[in-house]
Amino acid sequence: AVAKVIQKMKDKGKGIIGMKIFGVGKLIDRKDECIKYHLSHNFIDASTIGIENKEQLDDILERYPIVSAEA
């Protein structure tokens, strides 16, 4: 239901930022599933991810697909 509302907002020209895509840390053990869900919705323009240290950053960067700047 929420995705439909957000899609309508996007259709009206709003920028959409995905926040807390790991459920405020409650879904941290399901990172790949969360990232896949996030990337499968074309209405999300950007996202924020809380990272506490370099190891977490490296882990997240390895999980996200490489996207060309020209894409």
N, C-alpha and C positions, 0 to 999 in steps of 0.2 A: 504494500500500500504506500509506503514512504517513497519507494523508488518512482512510482507513478507521479507523485506530487513533485518530486525533484526534477523529473524529466519535463514536466510542464513548465517549471521555472526556467530550465535550460532553454526550452523552446521559445521562451519569451525574452531570451537574450541575457539571462543572468549567468554570472560565473559561479561555478560550484566547486567548493573545496571539501574534500573528504577529510574528516577529522576523526581521530581515535579509531583508526581502522582495525586495531587489535582489541577493541572493546575495553578501552582503559586498562589494558594489560590482562584482562580476564580471558582473552583468547590467544594469548602469547604462544601457547602450545599448538595453535592451529594457524601459524603465520602464513603458510603457503595457501591454505584455503581462503584466508582473509584477503591476501594479495590478489588471488585469482578472481574473487568476487569483485574487488575494487576495480581491477583492470577490465572486467567484462562489461562494465557500464560506461558507455561512451559519454555520459553526461557529466562525469567528474573531470574537472580541468586540472586540479592540483590536489595534493594531500599533505597533511602534516603527520609526522610519525615521531613520537617521543623516543629519544635515544639517550642512554645514560653513559655510554662509553664507546671507545673505538671498536671493540669487538662486536657490539650490537650493530654499529654502522656497517662494518664489513659484512656481517651476516645478512642484513637487509639488502645491501647492494648486490650480493651474490644471488639473492632470491628474485630480484626484479629483472625482467628481460632488458637487454640493451636496446635502446631506441635511438635511431639515428636522428640527429638534429635536423636533417633534411626531410624526415618523414612527415 
